[in-house]
Amino acid sequence: MNKHTMTVIEAAEYLGVCKDTIYTMVRTNEIPHFRLRRRIFFSKDAIDKWIEEQESTYKHQAI
């Protein structure tokens, strides 16, 4: 995989959560991901965009 693609463990480290949390988020479709055969991967760009969306949603709700 290239440097812009992360595994479950890398995504967990990047987001500062445990890998079980990542699996739960994948199962409930909370986080952008894709599968290659049976493995789960994450695009760093998609994760960064998702984080920005989460932040703007939170800020909007806090107002």
Order of alpha helices (4+ residues) and beta strands (2+ residues): beta-alpha-alpha-beta-beta-alpha
